[in-house]
Amino acid sequence: MKTDAQTFERVGAATHPISDSAAEINEPADAASAARAADNILLWTSYLPPDCIKSMIAMGWDRTT
């Protein structure tokens, strides 16, 4: 399964990815954030296929939802 969830905004001749939470994803997780991410992943495993979950984690959704 291929998923491209990035959106682009045209600026002159170049395009730039838009991300509202890129800084948050790059910050180290504290215990509460790590626990919430684990809970999200556990819930997703009950109804999503593994390749979808891997993509969601790669995009940082486990930390931002």
Backbone hydrogen bonds in HBPLUS format (Angstrom, degrees):
<---DONOR---> <-ACCEPTOR-->    atom                        ^
c    i                          cat <-CA-CA->   ^        H-A-AA   ^      H-
h    n   atom  resd res      DA  || num        DHA   H-A  angle D-A-AA Bond
n    s   type  num  typ     dist DA aas  dist angle  dist       angle   num
A0018-ILE N   A0007-THR O   3.15 MM  11  5.89 152.6  2.22 154.7 156.1     1
A0009-GLU N   A0016-HIS O   3.40 MM   7  5.86 160.3  2.44 145.1 148.3     2
A0011-VAL N   A0014-ALA O   2.98 MM   3  5.55 171.0  1.99 170.6 171.4     3
A0014-ALA N   A0011-VAL O   3.10 MM   3  5.55 143.7  2.24 142.2 137.4     4
A0025-ILE N   A0021-SER O   3.10 MM   4  6.38 156.4  2.16 155.9 161.8     5
A0026-ASN N   A0022-ALA O   3.24 MM   4  6.47 150.1  2.34 146.9 154.0     6
A0027-GLU N   A0024-GLU O   3.31 MM   3  5.37 152.2  2.40 100.4 108.4     7
A0034-ALA N   A0030-ASP O   2.95 MM   4  6.14 162.9  1.98 158.4 163.6     8
A0035-ALA N   A0031-ALA O   2.96 MM   4  6.10 154.6  2.03 144.6 151.4     9
A0036-ARG N   A0032-ALA O   2.96 MM   4  6.18 155.6  2.02 144.9 151.5    10
A0037-ALA N   A0033-SER O   2.90 MM   4  6.11 158.6  1.94 149.2 155.0    11
A0038-ALA N   A0034-ALA O   2.97 MM   4  6.17 157.2  2.02 145.0 151.1    12
A0039-ASP N   A0035-ALA O   2.95 MM   4  6.20 154.2  2.01 145.4 152.5    13
A0040-ASN N   A0036-ARG O   2.91 MM   4  6.18 156.4  1.96 149.0 155.4    14
A0041-ILE N   A0037-ALA O   2.97 MM   4  6.24 165.1  2.00 153.5 156.7    15
A0042-LEU N   A0038-ALA O   2.93 MM   4  6.10 160.7  1.96 148.7 154.3    16
A0043-LEU N   A0039-ASP O   2.99 MM   4  6.19 158.7  2.03 149.0 154.3    17
A0044-TRP N   A0040-ASN O   2.92 MM   4  6.20 163.3  1.94 153.1 158.0    18
A0045-THR N   A0041-ILE O   3.01 MM   4  6.24 149.5  2.10 150.2 157.5    19
A0046-SER N   A0043-LEU O   3.01 MM   3  5.53 153.7  2.08 112.6 120.8    20
A0047-TYR N   A0044-TRP O   3.04 MM   3  5.69 161.4  2.08 118.4 123.6    21
A0048-LEU N   A0044-TRP O   2.82 MM   4  5.58 142.8  1.96 169.1 178.5    22
A0052-CYS N   A0049-PRO O   3.07 MM   3  5.49 128.5  2.35 110.5 123.4    23
A0053-ILE N   A0049-PRO O   3.20 MM   4  6.57 157.6  2.25 153.1 159.8    24
A0054-LYS N   A0050-PRO O   2.95 MM   4  6.22 160.9  1.99 154.4 159.1    25
A0055-SER N   A0051-ASP O   3.15 MM   4  6.31 154.0  2.22 137.7 144.2    26
A0056-MET N   A0052-CYS O   2.95 MM   4  6.24 156.4  2.00 149.7 156.5    27
A0057-ILE N   A0053-ILE O   2.92 MM   4  6.18 157.6  1.98 153.8 159.3    28
A0058-ALA N   A0054-LYS O   2.94 MM   4  6.13 158.6  1.99 146.2 152.5    29
A0059-MET N   A0055-SER O   3.03 MM   4  6.27 139.2  2.20 142.6 153.0    30
A0061-TRP N   A0056-MET O   2.92 MM   5  5.32 149.2  2.02 163.6 155.6    31
A0060-GLY N   A0057-ILE O   2.94 MM   3  4.96 156.0  2.00 103.9 111.7    32
A0063-ARG N   A0060-GLY O   3.05 MM   3  5.55 146.2  2.17 111.8 120.9    33
A0064-THR N   A0060-GLY O   3.22 MM   4  6.40 129.0  2.49 141.7 155.6    34
